[in-house]
Amino acid sequence: MREVKAREIREMTTEELNRKLDELKEELFNLRFQKATGDIDNPMRIRAVKRDIARVQTILRERELAKGGNGR
């Protein structure tokens, strides 16, 4: 998989973003599991997935704030 660009994320619907976030979290779990067992092919992928998760969460939060929802 490749890194997701912020532009691509902004074009997604909120529902798609929530699905993407779930996929990325599952991928991160699998990568961490591979790292623990010493079976990981590309350890830098963990960093890329973490950044993708942060991008998606940032866009979701921006949308939440734009709607007027405080969320906290």
TIRO-681694 format. One record per residue: residue in three letters; x negated, y, z of N, C-alpha, C in turn. Coordinates in pm, whole numbers, padded with zeros to 5 digits, always signed. Atoms other than C-alpha are relative to their C-alpha. Example, Ala and Ser with C-alpha at 12.3 -4.5 7.8 and 13.67 -1.06 7.14 Angstrom:
REM residues 2
ALA-00089-00119+00000-01230-00450+00780-00090+00120+00000SER+00082-00119-00006-01367-00106+00714+00077+00109+00073
END
This chain:
REM residues 72
MET-00084-00119+00000+00000+00000+00000-00088+00124+00000ARG+00075-00124+00003-00103+00357-00045+00062+00100+00097GLU-00046-00103-00089-00071+00665+00167+00118+00075-00062VAL-00118-00071+00047+00261+00846+00140-00028+00150+00007LYS+00022-00144+00005+00243+01210+00036+00117+00073+00065ALA-00104-00079-00066+00435+01476+00229+00107+00042-00099ARG-00096-00041+00103+00600+01590-00095+00101-00112-00026GLU-00088+00115+00024+00738+01239-00152+00094-00020+00118ILE-00081+00019-00121+00862+01221+00206+00113+00102+00003ARG-00102-00105-00003+01047+01553+00178+00113-00025-00100GLU-00103+00031+00100+01235+01421-00127+00094-00110+00044MET-00082+00110-00049+01376+01128+00072+00115+00052+00086THR-00111-00035-00089+01708+01135+00253-00041-00039+00142THR+00029+00031-00140+01714+01114+00632+00012-00150+00025GLU-00017+00145-00015+01841+00756+00610-00121-00075-00055GLU+00118+00062+00060+01554+00662+00379-00123+00020+00088LEU+00114-00028-00088+01308+00828+00616+00002-00092+00123ASN-00010+00089-00115+01438+00626+00910-00038-00143-00037ARG+00039+00134+00047+01402+00306+00705-00151-00008-00020LYS+00145-00005+00025+01049+00408+00599-00077-00004+00132LEU+00065-00002-00132+00957+00478+00962-00002-00140+00061ASP-00005+00138-00051+01072+00130+01063-00101-00089-00072GLU+00094+00080+00079+00868-00024+00779-00144+00029+00042LEU+00137-00039-00037+00557+00171+00876-00036-00051+00139LYS+00026+00051-00135+00590+00076+01244-00024-00151-00002GLU+00019+00145+00012+00623-00290+01147-00137-00030-00061GLU+00131+00020+00063+00317-00262+00921-00112+00027+00101LEU+00101-00031-00101+00119-00099+01203-00012-00114+00101PHE+00002+00114-00092+00219-00382+01438-00078-00116-00061ASN+00068+00111+00067+00104-00640+01182-00150+00026-00014LEU+00143-00034+00013-00226-00457+01124-00072-00014+00134ARG+00061+00013-00133-00293-00440+01499-00015-00146+00038PHE+00008+00143-00027-00218-00810+01527-00117-00061-00077GLN+00111+00051+00081-00461-00884+01241-00133+00042+00060LYS+00124-00048-00060-00725-00670+01411-00035-00081+00124ALA+00023+00076-00123-00681-00857+01738-00048-00142-00029THR+00041+00136+00035-00725-01192+01564-00126-00001-00087GLY+00121-00009+00081-01021-01065+01362+00022-00032-00146ASP-00037+00041+00135-00839-01125+01036+00031+00119-00092ILE-00040-00120+00075-00803-00765+00912-00095+00022-00118ASP+00078-00024+00121-00917-00686+00557-00052+00143-00005ASN+00035-00140+00011-00917-00307+00574+00039+00073+00129PRO-00032-00063-00128-00939-00157+00925+00041+00148-00015MET-00037-00140+00020-00902+00196+00783+00148+00015-00033ARG-00143-00006+00031-00547+00109+00682+00081+00035+00125ILE-00069-00033-00125-00447+00137+01050+00011+00152+00013ARG+00002-00146-00010-00546+00504+01047+00097+00063-00100ALA-00088-00053+00104-00360+00569+00721+00147-00020+00038VAL-00138+00027-00038-00041+00406+00852+00042+00090+00116LYS-00030-00091-00112-00058+00609+01175+00030+00140-00052ARG-00021-00133+00057-00084+00926+00969+00132+00007-00075ASP-00128+00004+00070+00210+00821+00751+00117+00008+00099ILE-00104-00004-00103+00417+00760+01064+00015+00143+00052ALA-00005-00138-00049+00325+01107+01191+00066+00093-00101ARG-00061-00084+00105+00422+01263+00857+00152-00016-00001VAL-00144+00027+00004+00763+01095+00856+00067+00059+00124GLN-00058-00053-00122+00828+01188+01219+00006+00152-00002THR+00003-00146+00010+00731+01549+01150+00113+00050-00088ILE-00107-00042+00091+00971+01578+00856+00136-00021+00066LEU-00127+00026-00069+01252+01417+01059+00025+00106+00107ARG-00015-00102-00105+01189+01663+01343+00032+00136-00061GLU-00029-00127+00068+01186+01959+01104+00146+00006-00041ARG-00140+00005+00043+01522+01851+00967+00093+00013+00119GLU-00080-00007-00121+01659+01807+01318+00008+00144+00050LEU+00004-00139-00046+01551+02158+01413+00075+00093-00096ALA-00067-00083+00100+01685+02306+01088+00152-00013+00013LYS-00143+00022-00021+02026+02154+01166+00049+00075+00123GLY-00038-00069-00123+02020+02339+01495+00002-00090+00120GLY+00003+00093-00112+01982+02031+01708-00131+00012+00075ASN+00122-00012-00081+01737+02071+01992-00066-00137+00015GLY+00052+00135-00006+01698+01695+02040-00079-00032+00125ARG+00077+00026-00123+01531+01729+02379+00077+00042+00121
END
